[in-house]
Amino acid sequence: MLIDVKMAWRNIWRNPRRTVLTVLAIAFACVLLVFMLSFQFGSYATMINASVKINTGHLQIQARGYQQRKKMELVISDPAPVERMLDKMPRLSAYTCRARGFALVSTDKRSYGAMVVGVQPDREAKVSTLSHIIQKGRYWHTPLTAEEANGALVGRLLARNLDAKVGDDITIIGQGKDGSVAATVLTVQGIYSSGIDEFDRSAVQIPLSTFQQVFYMDQAVHEVVVIADHLSSVPALKADIRRHLARLPEPEQLTVLDWDELMPGLRQAIQMDLVSGGIFYMILIMVVAFSILNTFLMAILERTHEFGVMMAVGTRPGRLTRLVLTESAGMTFVGVAAGVVMGCLLTWYFQVHGIEIAGSSELFKQYGIPPRLFPRLTPLSASIGPAVVFVITFLSALYPALKVRRLKPVDAMNH
């Protein structure tokens, strides 16, 4: 076996130019696959984290059925036991309680429908980016002053539609939890811009205590929003929360949802991008596979006489096939190894410094994505592409190798 490996290695370099070009093609494919897969994974993580920081969080604890029906009466009546449970949770970065209600928001000039969201100012600052995206005015102080308790944060586009400025009064009219009319007058304390037009056009943030008073909620909330310490911790944290919820009174009334269930559109967008990327990668791999196929067909054509002589002196066709496959594996291994090393180094550089895609900042801004993206090098992104390249290119050498078995010594020596 060792002799076959030595012979295969020497045969690889009998035509250095062709070998180098083939190895470079394999290496280039591996570099591209490692970098692009890492870039995709990093972009997905950025998109998910940007979305959860703006609105949903990694996880939410809700009354069962609230996500589908969004009814005011589907509430967590007493969030205190849930909060005590979350205080002891590992893998949890922060949490907050929210309440939501649809209302008509009016100024003295215009009226628009909007989602009024009651938030806990101190906890909300740790869970979302709301406190950092105030363009005009200010975020709430802790503790709330009497003036700030009636302060509202309005999205940039909604403020423009209402023709409202900081310091203006807005009237909110909706339906309370008990079915009665919920109405109040608030002061625009700040105007925020998340970069997501739909969110900036349709949401008004007010203190949770004010929301509970206006909408007759008592101490009830609609959702407890949870942020994990890392995106990869979400499944384990969800399982822990679900297990602990089962120990609370009336656990069947509560459910825990992750970002995938809260934002199914984002998951579908990621899946579509993976499919389109996979098609491109397969085309790239097939090009490399045909390059390997061409290389070994040419090699066998040039060495037909040599193979005939070897069979004439007693070399079995099976050993010749094994020799050709060893040459293919050796050439592919060199290209894959070089490609993985170069791909990891390239990805690591951009993982540290990031990539700013020129002309895309406005598009990214609409989805709350930062203008500089960072690839995410993982064992999966560094291995899956090169592994597929190795397998496909090795299989592409099977046809030339099996062709050797059909050679007849006399005919081959006369070639």
Helices and strands as residue ranges (DSSP letters): H 2-12, H 16-51, I 52-56, E 59-63, H 66-69, H 80-87, E 92-106, E 111-119, H 121-127, G 130-132, E 134-137, H 146-149, E 151-155, H 156-162, E 169-175, E 181-192, H 197-202, E 203-207, H 208-214, E 223-228, G 231-233, H 234-245, G 251-253, E 254-258, H 259-262, H 264-302, H 304-312, H 317-353, E 355-356, H 361-366, E 372-373, H 379-396, H 398-405, H 409-413
